[in-house]
Amino acid sequence: MASQRVGDGGKILIVEDEESVADVMEMYIETEFDNEIIFAKSGNEAIEILKKDHDIVLVLSDYTMEDGNGRVLY
């Protein structure tokens, strides 16, 4: 299956505090999509990234993190 792009080719943000889980998510996404992938290790870090980077078209977030949960990103 050919890789595709999510949205207009914007970035995918992975919010995950466990590096091994983030690595698995990255490996899977890279096989399916051609979008650039960026990472945040906390909800607060993700919020700061989202404030500055308006090219993000998809956010995949851990639900339980040290600084809150994935609902704060919504």
Contacts in CASP RR format, 6 or more apart in sequence:
PFRMAT RR
TARGET T0000
AUTHOR 0000-0000-0000
METHOD contacts of the structure
MODEL  1
MASQRVGDGGKILIVEDEESVADVMEMYIETEFDNEIIFAKSGNEAIEIL
KKDHDIVLVLSDYTMEDGNGRVLY
1 32 0 8 1.000
3 31 0 8 1.000
3 32 0 8 1.000
3 33 0 8 1.000
3 34 0 8 1.000
4 32 0 8 1.000
4 33 0 8 1.000
4 34 0 8 1.000
5 33 0 8 1.000
5 34 0 8 1.000
5 35 0 8 1.000
6 12 0 8 1.000
6 33 0 8 1.000
6 35 0 8 1.000
6 57 0 8 1.000
6 58 0 8 1.000
7 35 0 8 1.000
7 57 0 8 1.000
7 58 0 8 1.000
8 57 0 8 1.000
9 34 0 8 1.000
9 35 0 8 1.000
9 57 0 8 1.000
10 35 0 8 1.000
10 36 0 8 1.000
10 55 0 8 1.000
10 56 0 8 1.000
10 57 0 8 1.000
11 35 0 8 1.000
11 36 0 8 1.000
11 37 0 8 1.000
11 38 0 8 1.000
11 53 0 8 1.000
11 55 0 8 1.000
11 56 0 8 1.000
11 57 0 8 1.000
12 29 0 8 1.000
12 33 0 8 1.000
12 35 0 8 1.000
12 36 0 8 1.000
12 37 0 8 1.000
12 38 0 8 1.000
12 56 0 8 1.000
12 57 0 8 1.000
12 58 0 8 1.000
12 59 0 8 1.000
12 60 0 8 1.000
13 37 0 8 1.000
13 38 0 8 1.000
13 39 0 8 1.000
13 40 0 8 1.000
13 46 0 8 1.000
13 49 0 8 1.000
13 50 0 8 1.000
13 53 0 8 1.000
13 56 0 8 1.000
13 58 0 8 1.000
13 59 0 8 1.000
13 60 0 8 1.000
14 22 0 8 1.000
14 25 0 8 1.000
14 26 0 8 1.000
14 29 0 8 1.000
14 37 0 8 1.000
14 38 0 8 1.000
14 39 0 8 1.000
14 40 0 8 1.000
14 60 0 8 1.000
14 61 0 8 1.000
15 39 0 8 1.000
15 40 0 8 1.000
15 41 0 8 1.000
15 42 0 8 1.000
15 43 0 8 1.000
15 45 0 8 1.000
15 46 0 8 1.000
15 59 0 8 1.000
15 60 0 8 1.000
15 61 0 8 1.000
15 62 0 8 1.000
15 65 0 8 1.000
15 70 0 8 1.000
15 73 0 8 1.000
16 22 0 8 1.000
16 25 0 8 1.000
16 39 0 8 1.000
16 40 0 8 1.000
16 41 0 8 1.000
16 60 0 8 1.000
16 61 0 8 1.000
16 62 0 8 1.000
17 41 0 8 1.000
17 42 0 8 1.000
17 62 0 8 1.000
17 65 0 8 1.000
17 66 0 8 1.000
18 62 0 8 1.000
21 62 0 8 1.000
22 39 0 8 1.000
25 60 0 8 1.000
26 37 0 8 1.000
26 39 0 8 1.000
29 35 0 8 1.000
29 37 0 8 1.000
29 60 0 8 1.000
30 37 0 8 1.000
35 57 0 8 1.000
35 58 0 8 1.000
38 49 0 8 1.000
38 53 0 8 1.000
38 56 0 8 1.000
40 46 0 8 1.000
40 49 0 8 1.000
42 65 0 8 1.000
42 66 0 8 1.000
42 67 0 8 1.000
43 61 0 8 1.000
43 65 0 8 1.000
43 67 0 8 1.000
43 68 0 8 1.000
43 70 0 8 1.000
43 72 0 8 1.000
43 73 0 8 1.000
44 67 0 8 1.000
46 59 0 8 1.000
46 61 0 8 1.000
46 73 0 8 1.000
47 72 0 8 1.000
47 73 0 8 1.000
49 56 0 8 1.000
50 56 0 8 1.000
50 59 0 8 1.000
50 73 0 8 1.000
59 73 0 8 1.000
61 70 0 8 1.000
61 73 0 8 1.000
62 70 0 8 1.000
63 69 0 8 1.000
63 70 0 8 1.000
63 71 0 8 1.000
64 70 0 8 1.000
END
